[in-house]
Amino acid sequence: MKCFSRYLPYIFRPANTILSSSCHTEANVLPSGLLPSGQNKLGPWCSPTGSPAPLSCETGCGEGSWILVCRLLVPTQVSLLSMEEDIDTRKINNSFLRDHSYATEADIISTVEFNHTGELLATGDKGGRVVIFQREQESKNQIHRRGEYNVYSTFQSHEPEFDYLKSLEIEEKINKIRWLPQQNAAYFLLSTNDKTVKLWKVSERDKRPEGYNLKDEEGRLRDPATITTLRVPVLRPMDLMVEATPRRVFANAHTYHINSISVNSDYETYMSADDLRINLWNFEITNQSFNIVDIKPANMEELTEVITAAEFHPHHCNTFVYSSSKGTIRLCDMRASALCDRHTKFFEEPEDPSNRSFFSEIISSISDVKFSHSGRYIMTRDYLTVKVWDLNMENRPIETYQVHDYLRSKLCSLYENDCIFDKFECVWNGSDSVIMTGSYNNFFRMFDRNTKRDVTLEASRENSKPRAILKPRKVCVGGKRRKDEISVDSLDFSKKILHTAWHPSENIIAVAATNNLYIFQDKVN
Protein backbone atom coordinates (compact mmCIF):
# COMPACT_ATOMS: atom_id res chain seq x y z
CA MET A 1 0.00 0.00 0.00
CA LYS A 2 1.19 3.50 -0.77
CA CYS A 3 2.30 5.67 2.12
CA PHE A 4 -0.41 8.28 2.54
CA SER A 5 1.96 10.95 3.82
CA ARG A 6 3.61 11.00 0.44
CA TYR A 7 0.59 12.80 -0.90
CA LEU A 8 -1.40 14.39 1.89
CA PRO A 9 -1.41 17.69 0.64
CA TYR A 10 1.64 17.21 -1.56
CA ILE A 11 1.63 20.09 0.81
CA PHE A 12 3.68 17.89 2.88
CA ARG A 13 6.95 18.67 1.29
CA PRO A 14 9.41 19.94 3.91
CA ALA A 15 9.74 23.70 4.31
CA ASN A 16 12.52 25.31 2.35
CA THR A 17 13.23 28.71 3.80
CA ILE A 18 15.50 30.06 6.49
CA LEU A 19 13.31 30.71 9.48
CA SER A 20 13.32 33.54 11.97
CA SER A 21 14.84 32.99 15.37
CA SER A 22 11.44 32.24 16.88
CA CYS A 23 10.93 29.07 14.85
CA HIS A 24 14.29 27.92 13.46
CA THR A 25 14.53 25.01 15.90
CA GLU A 26 11.32 23.32 14.83
CA ALA A 27 11.25 20.07 12.95
CA ASN A 28 9.56 20.44 9.62
CA VAL A 29 9.53 16.90 8.28
CA LEU A 30 6.23 15.12 8.78
CA PRO A 31 6.14 11.51 9.94
CA SER A 32 6.27 8.95 7.16
CA GLY A 33 3.33 6.96 8.49
CA LEU A 34 0.79 9.78 8.62
CA LEU A 35 -2.74 8.62 7.88
CA PRO A 36 -5.51 11.03 8.83
CA SER A 37 -8.68 9.88 10.40
CA GLY A 38 -11.14 10.41 8.34
CA GLN A 39 -17.47 45.90 1.45
CA ASN A 40 -19.71 46.82 -1.19
CA LYS A 41 -22.51 44.47 -1.93
CA LEU A 42 -22.38 43.41 -5.51
CA GLY A 43 -25.30 43.88 -7.82
CA PRO A 44 -27.46 40.95 -8.88
CA TRP A 45 -26.62 38.81 -11.86
CA CYS A 46 -29.14 40.13 -14.34
CA SER A 47 -30.09 39.77 -17.93
CA PRO A 48 -30.17 42.80 -20.29
CA THR A 49 -33.78 43.34 -19.30
CA GLY A 50 -32.84 43.63 -15.65
CA SER A 51 -34.40 40.37 -14.48
CA PRO A 52 -32.25 37.65 -12.89
CA ALA A 53 -30.91 35.27 -15.50
CA PRO A 54 -31.73 31.64 -14.76
CA LEU A 55 -29.46 28.69 -15.40
CA SER A 56 -30.45 26.32 -18.16
CA CYS A 57 -29.04 22.84 -18.52
CA GLU A 58 -29.89 22.91 -22.20
CA THR A 59 -28.40 26.24 -23.18
CA GLY A 60 -25.78 26.95 -20.54
CA CYS A 61 -25.69 29.54 -17.82
CA GLY A 62 -27.80 32.64 -18.33
CA GLU A 63 -30.70 33.43 -20.61
CA GLY A 64 -28.47 32.79 -23.60
CA SER A 65 -25.51 30.46 -23.95
CA TRP A 66 -21.90 31.00 -22.95
CA ILE A 67 -19.58 32.05 -25.76
CA LEU A 68 -15.81 32.21 -26.02
CA VAL A 69 -14.56 35.79 -26.12
CA CYS A 70 -10.83 35.12 -26.35
CA ARG A 71 -8.17 32.59 -25.46
CA LEU A 72 -5.07 33.97 -23.82
CA LEU A 73 -1.84 32.01 -23.92
CA VAL A 74 0.91 32.34 -21.35
CA PRO A 75 3.98 30.66 -22.86
CA THR A 76 7.59 31.52 -22.07
CA GLN A 77 7.02 34.99 -23.49
CA VAL A 78 3.57 36.24 -22.58
CA SER A 79 1.40 36.61 -25.65
CA LEU A 80 -2.18 37.40 -26.44
CA LEU A 81 -4.09 35.27 -28.86
CA SER A 82 -6.29 37.27 -31.20
CA MET A 83 -9.20 35.00 -31.93
CA GLU A 84 -10.21 37.03 -34.98
CA GLU A 85 -7.20 36.03 -37.09
CA ASP A 86 -6.78 32.88 -39.08
CA ILE A 87 -5.48 30.02 -36.97
CA ASP A 88 -2.52 29.38 -39.27
CA THR A 89 -1.44 32.96 -39.86
CA ARG A 90 -2.23 34.66 -36.54
CA LYS A 91 0.28 37.02 -34.99
CA ILE A 92 0.46 37.66 -31.33
CA ASN A 93 2.13 40.86 -30.18
CA ASN A 94 4.58 40.35 -33.04
CA SER A 95 5.70 37.05 -31.57
CA PHE A 96 5.06 33.49 -32.73
CA LEU A 97 2.42 31.52 -30.88
CA ARG A 98 3.86 28.20 -29.88
CA ASP A 99 1.67 25.16 -29.89
CA HIS A 100 0.02 24.09 -26.65
CA SER A 101 1.92 20.79 -26.69
CA TYR A 102 5.22 22.66 -26.34
CA ALA A 103 4.23 24.29 -23.05
CA THR A 104 6.77 23.68 -20.32
CA GLU A 105 6.06 23.04 -16.67
CA ALA A 106 6.87 26.67 -15.86
CA ASP A 107 4.15 27.88 -18.24
CA ILE A 108 1.26 26.17 -16.42
CA ILE A 109 -1.15 28.65 -14.85
CA SER A 110 -1.39 28.14 -11.08
CA THR A 111 -3.82 30.89 -10.02
CA VAL A 112 -6.40 33.27 -11.54
CA GLU A 113 -7.97 36.34 -9.90
CA PHE A 114 -10.12 39.32 -10.98
CA ASN A 115 -9.62 42.62 -9.17
CA HIS A 116 -12.51 44.23 -7.30
CA THR A 117 -13.84 46.07 -10.36
CA GLY A 118 -13.22 43.29 -12.86
CA GLU A 119 -11.20 45.64 -15.08
CA LEU A 120 -8.01 43.65 -14.45
CA LEU A 121 -7.42 39.91 -14.43
CA ALA A 122 -4.20 38.49 -12.96
CA THR A 123 -2.70 35.05 -13.48
CA GLY A 124 0.29 33.42 -11.85
CA ASP A 125 2.22 30.46 -13.21
CA LYS A 126 4.65 27.82 -12.05
CA GLY A 127 7.53 29.88 -13.43
CA GLY A 128 6.95 32.59 -10.83
CA ARG A 129 5.50 35.10 -13.32
CA VAL A 130 2.45 37.29 -12.88
CA VAL A 131 0.56 38.33 -16.01
CA ILE A 132 -2.09 41.04 -15.77
CA PHE A 133 -4.75 41.41 -18.45
CA GLN A 134 -6.80 44.59 -18.85
CA ARG A 135 -10.31 44.81 -20.16
CA GLU A 136 -10.61 46.50 -23.56
CA GLN A 137 -12.09 49.92 -22.82
CA GLU A 138 -13.78 50.31 -26.19
CA SER A 139 -15.46 46.92 -25.83
CA LYS A 140 -17.18 47.68 -22.52
CA ASN A 141 -20.12 49.33 -24.25
CA GLN A 142 -20.35 46.66 -26.93
CA ILE A 143 -22.45 43.85 -25.52
CA HIS A 144 -20.92 41.11 -27.66
CA ARG A 145 -17.33 42.19 -26.92
CA ARG A 146 -17.57 43.19 -23.28
CA GLY A 147 -15.40 40.29 -22.13
CA GLU A 148 -12.29 41.05 -24.20
CA TYR A 149 -9.02 41.40 -22.32
CA ASN A 150 -5.49 42.22 -23.48
CA VAL A 151 -2.08 41.95 -21.86
CA TYR A 152 -1.55 44.92 -19.55
CA SER A 153 1.63 44.01 -17.66
CA THR A 154 3.84 41.03 -16.95
CA PHE A 155 6.61 40.69 -14.39
CA GLN A 156 8.66 38.11 -12.56
CA SER A 157 7.21 37.94 -9.06
CA HIS A 158 9.30 35.16 -7.52
CA GLU A 159 12.59 33.48 -8.37
CA PRO A 160 13.71 29.96 -7.46
CA GLU A 161 15.73 29.91 -4.26
CA PHE A 162 17.78 27.38 -2.36
CA ASP A 163 17.89 26.76 1.37
CA TYR A 164 21.48 25.88 2.08
CA LEU A 165 20.76 24.85 5.66
CA LYS A 166 18.28 22.17 4.58
CA SER A 167 19.63 21.57 1.05
CA LEU A 168 16.16 22.11 -0.37
CA GLU A 169 14.82 24.11 -3.28
CA ILE A 170 12.15 26.77 -2.89
CA GLU A 171 9.95 26.75 -5.96
CA GLU A 172 9.04 29.99 -7.72
CA LYS A 173 5.47 28.81 -8.43
CA ILE A 174 2.80 31.42 -7.63
CA ASN A 175 0.33 29.76 -5.27
CA LYS A 176 -2.13 32.63 -4.81
CA ILE A 177 -2.81 36.19 -5.97
CA ARG A 178 -5.06 38.59 -4.08
CA TRP A 179 -5.94 42.15 -5.15
CA LEU A 180 -6.29 45.10 -2.82
CA PRO A 181 -9.09 47.62 -3.48
CA GLN A 182 -7.88 50.49 -5.64
CA GLN A 183 -7.33 53.72 -3.67
CA ASN A 184 -5.57 55.85 -6.30
CA ALA A 185 -4.28 55.57 -9.85
CA ALA A 186 -2.07 52.61 -8.95
CA TYR A 187 -3.05 48.99 -8.39
CA PHE A 188 -1.79 46.78 -5.56
CA LEU A 189 -1.76 43.00 -5.34
CA LEU A 190 -0.33 40.28 -3.12
CA SER A 191 1.41 37.26 -4.62
CA THR A 192 2.93 34.31 -2.81
CA ASN A 193 4.98 31.23 -3.50
CA ASP A 194 5.63 28.50 -0.93
CA LYS A 195 7.51 30.78 1.47
CA THR A 196 7.37 34.48 0.65
CA VAL A 197 4.48 36.92 0.19
CA LYS A 198 5.11 40.08 -1.83
CA LEU A 199 3.09 43.27 -2.17
CA TRP A 200 3.32 44.68 -5.70
CA LYS A 201 2.44 48.14 -6.98
CA VAL A 202 1.37 48.32 -10.63
CA SER A 203 1.32 51.86 -12.01
CA GLU A 204 1.34 53.71 -15.32
CA ARG A 205 3.85 56.33 -16.45
CA ASP A 206 3.43 58.46 -19.59
CA LYS A 207 5.79 61.35 -18.79
CA ARG A 208 9.50 61.55 -18.10
CA PRO A 209 11.54 64.34 -16.48
CA GLU A 210 14.12 66.17 -18.58
CA GLY A 211 16.51 69.04 -17.97
CA TYR A 212 18.43 67.91 -14.90
CA ASN A 213 21.23 70.14 -13.69
CA LEU A 214 23.60 67.45 -12.39
CA LYS A 215 22.86 64.82 -15.06
CA ASP A 216 23.05 64.90 -18.83
CA GLU A 217 20.37 63.49 -21.13
CA GLU A 218 21.96 60.04 -20.94
CA GLY A 219 21.77 60.01 -17.15
CA ARG A 220 25.49 60.44 -16.57
CA LEU A 221 26.71 62.83 -13.87
CA ARG A 222 28.00 66.17 -15.16
CA ASP A 223 31.14 67.90 -14.00
CA PRO A 224 29.96 70.65 -11.60
CA ALA A 225 32.60 72.98 -13.08
CA THR A 226 30.79 72.92 -16.43
CA ILE A 227 27.43 73.96 -14.94
CA THR A 228 27.01 77.69 -15.58
CA THR A 229 23.22 78.04 -15.54
CA LEU A 230 20.40 76.70 -13.44
CA ARG A 231 17.69 74.78 -15.29
CA VAL A 232 14.19 73.85 -14.11
CA PRO A 233 13.42 70.21 -14.96
CA VAL A 234 10.27 69.65 -17.02
CA LEU A 235 8.04 66.63 -17.73
CA ARG A 236 7.88 65.48 -21.36
CA PRO A 237 5.28 63.08 -22.83
CA MET A 238 6.44 59.53 -23.52
CA ASP A 239 4.96 56.22 -24.57
CA LEU A 240 2.80 54.68 -21.87
CA MET A 241 4.79 52.40 -19.61
CA VAL A 242 3.32 50.04 -17.01
CA GLU A 243 5.66 49.42 -14.10
CA ALA A 244 5.45 46.74 -11.42
CA THR A 245 7.52 47.40 -8.30
CA PRO A 246 7.69 45.34 -5.09
CA ARG A 247 6.66 47.54 -2.16
CA ARG A 248 6.82 44.96 0.64
CA VAL A 249 8.37 41.52 1.07
CA PHE A 250 6.97 39.34 3.87
CA ALA A 251 9.33 36.43 4.45
CA ASN A 252 10.73 33.99 7.02
CA ALA A 253 7.49 33.34 8.88
CA HIS A 254 6.35 29.93 7.57
CA THR A 255 7.86 26.55 8.32
CA TYR A 256 5.58 24.78 5.87
CA HIS A 257 4.27 25.70 2.46
CA ILE A 258 1.84 28.60 2.13
CA ASN A 259 -1.49 27.50 0.63
CA SER A 260 -3.66 30.59 1.18
CA ILE A 261 -3.54 34.35 1.56
CA SER A 262 -6.55 36.54 2.32
CA VAL A 263 -6.92 40.31 2.63
CA ASN A 264 -8.89 41.52 5.62
CA SER A 265 -11.88 43.81 5.21
CA ASP A 266 -10.05 46.51 7.19
CA TYR A 267 -7.49 46.59 4.34
CA GLU A 268 -4.73 47.06 6.91
CA THR A 269 -3.98 43.40 7.55
CA TYR A 270 -3.96 40.07 5.74
CA MET A 271 -3.33 36.49 6.71
CA SER A 272 -1.20 33.73 5.25
CA ALA A 273 -1.81 30.06 5.98
CA ASP A 274 0.42 27.04 5.66
CA ASP A 275 -0.17 23.40 6.56
CA LEU A 276 -0.07 23.90 10.32
CA ARG A 277 -0.22 27.62 11.09
CA ILE A 278 -1.98 30.84 10.13
CA ASN A 279 -0.18 34.19 10.52
CA LEU A 280 -1.66 37.69 10.63
CA TRP A 281 0.34 40.48 8.98
CA ASN A 282 0.11 44.26 8.89
CA PHE A 283 0.82 45.68 5.43
CA GLU A 284 3.28 48.19 6.91
CA ILE A 285 5.30 45.68 8.96
CA THR A 286 7.37 43.08 7.12
CA ASN A 287 9.59 41.72 9.90
CA GLN A 288 6.87 40.59 12.31
CA SER A 289 3.63 38.65 12.11
CA PHE A 290 1.21 37.32 14.69
CA ASN A 291 0.48 33.61 14.87
CA ILE A 292 -3.31 33.29 15.20
CA VAL A 293 -3.73 29.53 14.57
CA ASP A 294 -1.29 26.76 15.41
CA ILE A 295 -2.39 23.12 15.12
CA LYS A 296 1.09 21.62 15.31
CA PRO A 297 1.10 18.94 18.03
CA ALA A 298 3.97 18.59 20.48
CA ASN A 299 4.64 15.16 19.02
CA MET A 300 4.47 15.16 15.24
CA GLU A 301 3.55 11.47 15.28
CA GLU A 302 0.17 12.58 16.65
CA LEU A 303 -0.59 14.81 13.68
CA THR A 304 -3.89 13.81 12.08
CA GLU A 305 -4.90 16.80 9.93
CA VAL A 306 -3.53 19.86 8.19
CA ILE A 307 -4.85 23.26 7.14
CA THR A 308 -5.82 23.30 3.48
CA ALA A 309 -7.35 26.78 2.95
CA ALA A 310 -8.26 29.94 4.89
CA GLU A 311 -10.20 33.14 4.20
CA PHE A 312 -11.34 36.29 6.00
CA HIS A 313 -15.00 37.23 6.28
CA PRO A 314 -15.83 39.82 3.59
CA HIS A 315 -17.33 42.31 6.08
CA HIS A 316 -16.27 41.43 9.64
CA CYS A 317 -12.54 41.99 10.14
CA ASN A 318 -12.43 39.81 13.26
CA THR A 319 -13.83 36.66 11.64
CA PHE A 320 -12.17 34.06 9.43
CA VAL A 321 -12.52 30.40 8.49
CA TYR A 322 -10.07 27.66 7.71
CA SER A 323 -10.59 24.16 6.36
CA SER A 324 -8.72 20.94 7.01
CA SER A 325 -7.77 17.69 5.33
CA LYS A 326 -10.38 15.95 7.50
CA GLY A 327 -13.22 17.74 5.71
CA THR A 328 -13.98 20.10 8.60
CA ILE A 329 -14.33 23.90 8.69
CA ARG A 330 -13.57 26.08 11.70
CA LEU A 331 -14.91 29.59 12.14
CA CYS A 332 -12.72 31.73 14.42
CA ASP A 333 -13.21 35.09 16.12
CA MET A 334 -10.05 37.06 16.85
CA ARG A 335 -11.86 39.01 19.57
CA ALA A 336 -12.05 35.87 21.71
CA SER A 337 -8.31 35.37 22.12
CA ALA A 338 -5.00 36.23 20.51
CA LEU A 339 -4.40 32.58 19.56
CA CYS A 340 -7.52 31.18 17.89
CA ASP A 341 -6.88 27.54 18.71
CA ARG A 342 -10.40 27.34 20.10
CA HIS A 343 -12.84 27.83 17.27
CA THR A 344 -16.14 29.67 17.57
CA LYS A 345 -18.00 27.31 15.25
CA PHE A 346 -17.18 23.89 13.89
CA PHE A 347 -18.74 22.69 10.62
CA GLU A 348 -18.70 18.98 9.86
CA GLU A 349 -21.03 16.65 8.02
CA PRO A 350 -21.58 13.25 9.65
CA GLU A 351 -20.21 10.45 7.51
CA ASP A 352 -22.53 7.82 6.14
CA PRO A 353 -21.06 4.46 7.31
CA SER A 354 -22.49 2.71 4.26
CA ASN A 355 -20.37 4.88 1.93
CA ARG A 356 -17.11 4.50 3.83
CA SER A 357 -14.14 3.13 1.89
CA PHE A 358 -10.36 3.28 1.82
CA PHE A 359 -10.59 6.56 -0.10
CA SER A 360 -13.14 8.26 2.15
CA GLU A 361 -10.58 10.26 4.11
CA ILE A 362 -8.73 11.34 0.98
CA ILE A 363 -11.74 12.55 -1.00
CA SER A 364 -13.22 14.34 2.02
CA SER A 365 -10.19 16.66 2.26
CA ILE A 366 -11.30 20.22 1.50
CA SER A 367 -9.25 21.89 -1.23
CA ASP A 368 -10.90 25.34 -1.19
CA VAL A 369 -13.12 27.45 1.05
CA LYS A 370 -14.88 30.70 0.10
CA PHE A 371 -17.22 33.10 1.87
CA SER A 372 -20.17 34.29 -0.16
CA HIS A 373 -20.15 38.00 -1.04
CA SER A 374 -22.94 38.55 1.47
CA GLY A 375 -20.94 36.80 4.20
CA ARG A 376 -23.88 34.55 5.13
CA TYR A 377 -22.62 31.34 3.53
CA ILE A 378 -19.44 29.32 3.18
CA MET A 379 -18.66 27.23 0.10
CA THR A 380 -16.24 24.32 0.24
CA ARG A 381 -14.87 22.03 -2.43
CA ASP A 382 -13.71 18.49 -1.80
CA TYR A 383 -12.72 15.97 -4.45
CA LEU A 384 -16.20 14.96 -5.59
CA THR A 385 -18.57 17.67 -4.34
CA VAL A 386 -19.19 21.35 -3.68
CA LYS A 387 -21.01 22.14 -0.45
CA VAL A 388 -22.69 25.32 0.78
CA TRP A 389 -22.87 25.90 4.53
CA ASP A 390 -25.03 28.38 6.43
CA LEU A 391 -23.07 30.10 9.18
CA ASN A 392 -25.99 29.44 11.50
CA MET A 393 -26.05 25.67 10.96
CA GLU A 394 -22.96 23.65 11.80
CA ASN A 395 -24.13 20.04 11.67
CA ARG A 396 -24.58 19.69 7.91
CA PRO A 397 -24.40 21.71 4.66
CA ILE A 398 -27.59 23.25 3.32
CA GLU A 399 -26.64 22.36 -0.26
CA THR A 400 -24.49 19.62 -1.79
CA TYR A 401 -23.63 19.49 -5.50
CA GLN A 402 -22.06 16.46 -7.17
CA VAL A 403 -19.27 17.66 -9.46
CA HIS A 404 -18.19 14.37 -11.03
CA ASP A 405 -19.81 11.55 -9.09
CA TYR A 406 -19.22 9.28 -12.09
CA LEU A 407 -15.58 9.09 -10.94
CA ARG A 408 -16.48 7.28 -7.74
CA SER A 409 -15.93 3.94 -9.45
CA LYS A 410 -12.56 5.18 -10.75
CA LEU A 411 -11.03 6.15 -7.39
CA CYS A 412 -8.58 3.27 -7.40
CA SER A 413 -7.01 4.26 -10.72
CA LEU A 414 -7.16 7.95 -9.74
CA TYR A 415 -5.23 7.03 -6.61
CA GLU A 416 -2.62 5.20 -8.65
CA ASN A 417 -2.01 8.15 -10.99
CA ASP A 418 -2.16 10.68 -8.08
CA CYS A 419 -5.12 12.56 -9.58
CA ILE A 420 -7.09 11.92 -6.41
CA PHE A 421 -4.87 14.51 -4.72
CA ASP A 422 -5.70 17.32 -7.18
CA LYS A 423 -6.80 20.56 -5.52
CA PHE A 424 -9.84 22.05 -7.27
CA GLU A 425 -10.98 25.59 -6.52
CA CYS A 426 -14.53 26.97 -6.51
CA VAL A 427 -16.01 30.46 -7.04
CA TRP A 428 -19.28 32.35 -6.58
CA ASN A 429 -20.85 34.61 -9.15
CA GLY A 430 -21.46 38.24 -8.17
CA SER A 431 -24.85 37.64 -6.57
CA ASP A 432 -23.98 34.29 -4.92
CA SER A 433 -26.68 32.57 -6.99
CA VAL A 434 -24.39 30.42 -9.15
CA ILE A 435 -21.35 28.30 -8.26
CA MET A 436 -18.55 27.32 -10.63
CA THR A 437 -15.80 24.74 -10.21
CA GLY A 438 -13.54 22.63 -12.40
CA SER A 439 -13.26 18.99 -13.37
CA TYR A 440 -11.26 16.73 -15.73
CA ASN A 441 -11.11 16.64 -19.52
CA ASN A 442 -11.07 20.48 -19.38
CA PHE A 443 -14.68 20.38 -18.16
CA PHE A 444 -16.02 22.94 -15.72
CA ARG A 445 -19.33 22.85 -13.90
CA MET A 446 -21.93 25.49 -13.00
CA PHE A 447 -24.70 25.06 -10.45
CA ASP A 448 -27.66 27.40 -10.11
CA ARG A 449 -28.66 27.57 -6.44
CA ASN A 450 -32.15 28.87 -7.18
CA THR A 451 -33.30 26.48 -9.90
CA LYS A 452 -31.05 23.57 -8.79
CA ARG A 453 -30.03 23.07 -12.41
CA ASP A 454 -26.47 22.45 -13.50
CA VAL A 455 -24.43 22.42 -16.69
CA THR A 456 -21.10 20.98 -17.80
CA LEU A 457 -19.04 23.03 -20.27
CA GLU A 458 -15.66 22.47 -21.89
CA ALA A 459 -12.71 24.80 -22.39
CA SER A 460 -10.64 23.41 -25.24
CA ARG A 461 -8.76 24.49 -28.34
CA GLU A 462 -11.02 22.38 -30.53
CA ASN A 463 -14.00 24.68 -29.92
CA SER A 464 -12.03 27.91 -29.49
CA LYS A 465 -13.40 29.68 -32.55
CA PRO A 466 -14.35 33.32 -31.97
CA ARG A 467 -17.87 33.75 -30.62
CA ALA A 468 -18.29 29.99 -30.51
CA ILE A 469 -21.24 28.92 -28.40
CA LEU A 470 -20.33 26.37 -25.76
CA LYS A 471 -22.37 23.22 -26.01
CA PRO A 472 -23.27 21.42 -22.77
CA ARG A 473 -21.32 18.20 -22.34
CA LYS A 474 -22.56 15.00 -20.79
CA VAL A 475 -20.59 12.05 -19.46
CA CYS A 476 -21.89 8.55 -20.06
CA VAL A 477 -21.23 6.17 -17.16
CA GLY A 478 -22.33 2.93 -18.75
CA GLY A 479 -24.68 1.34 -21.23
CA LYS A 480 -25.39 2.78 -24.64
CA ARG A 481 -23.67 6.09 -25.32
CA ARG A 482 -25.45 8.82 -27.21
CA LYS A 483 -23.79 10.77 -30.00
CA ASP A 484 -23.27 13.92 -27.95
CA GLU A 485 -22.00 12.11 -24.84
CA ILE A 486 -18.48 11.17 -23.79
CA SER A 487 -17.66 7.94 -22.03
CA VAL A 488 -16.17 8.15 -18.56
CA ASP A 489 -13.41 5.83 -19.80
CA SER A 490 -12.48 8.39 -22.48
CA LEU A 491 -11.86 11.28 -20.06
CA ASP A 492 -8.38 12.78 -20.20
CA PHE A 493 -7.21 13.19 -16.61
CA SER A 494 -4.13 15.14 -17.68
CA LYS A 495 -6.45 17.96 -18.78
CA LYS A 496 -7.99 19.52 -15.71
CA ILE A 497 -9.56 22.82 -14.69
CA LEU A 498 -8.18 23.60 -11.25
CA HIS A 499 -8.37 27.41 -11.30
CA THR A 500 -11.34 29.59 -12.25
CA ALA A 501 -12.52 33.16 -11.58
CA TRP A 502 -15.82 35.00 -11.98
CA HIS A 503 -16.12 38.73 -12.73
CA PRO A 504 -17.39 40.45 -9.54
CA SER A 505 -20.47 41.97 -11.17
CA GLU A 506 -20.90 40.60 -14.71
CA ASN A 507 -21.31 37.24 -16.42
CA ILE A 508 -17.68 37.00 -17.48
CA ILE A 509 -15.60 34.03 -16.36
CA ALA A 510 -11.93 33.08 -16.66
CA VAL A 511 -10.92 29.43 -16.86
CA ALA A 512 -7.30 28.27 -16.72
CA ALA A 513 -6.40 25.12 -18.67
CA THR A 514 -2.67 24.32 -18.58
CA ASN A 515 -1.05 27.44 -20.11
CA ASN A 516 -4.25 28.68 -21.74
CA LEU A 517 -6.63 31.18 -20.18
CA TYR A 518 -10.14 31.11 -21.64
CA ILE A 519 -12.45 34.10 -21.24
CA PHE A 520 -16.18 33.38 -21.63
CA GLN A 521 -19.21 35.63 -21.42
CA ASP A 522 -22.90 34.84 -21.55
CA LYS A 523 -24.40 35.23 -24.99
CA VAL A 524 -26.91 38.06 -25.27
CA ASN A 525 -29.45 37.76 -28.07
Secondary structure, DSSP 8 states (H G I E B T S, - for coil): ---GGGTTTTTTS---S---TTTTTS-----TT------------B-TTSSB--EETTTEESSS-EEEEEEEE--SS-EE--TTS-TTT--BTTB----GGG--GGGSEEEEEE-SSSSEEEEEETTSEEEEEEE-GGGTT-GGGTT-EEEEEEEE----EEETTTTEEE-----EEEE----SSSEEEEEE-SS-EEEEEEEEEEEEEE--SSB-TTS-B--GGG--S----EEEEEEEEEEEEEEEEE-S--SS---EEEE-TTSSEEEEE-SSEEEEEETT-SS--EEEEE---SSGGG----EEEEEE-SS-TTEEEEEETTS-EEEEETTT-SSTTS-SEEE-----GGG--TTHHHHTS--EEEE-TTSSEEEEE-SSEEEEEETT--SS-SEEEES-GGGGGGHHHHHHTTGGG----EEE-TTSSEEEEE-BTTEEEEEETTT--EEEEE--GGG--TT-B----EEE-SSS--TTEEEGGG--TTSB--EEEE-SSSSEEEEEETTEEEEEEE---
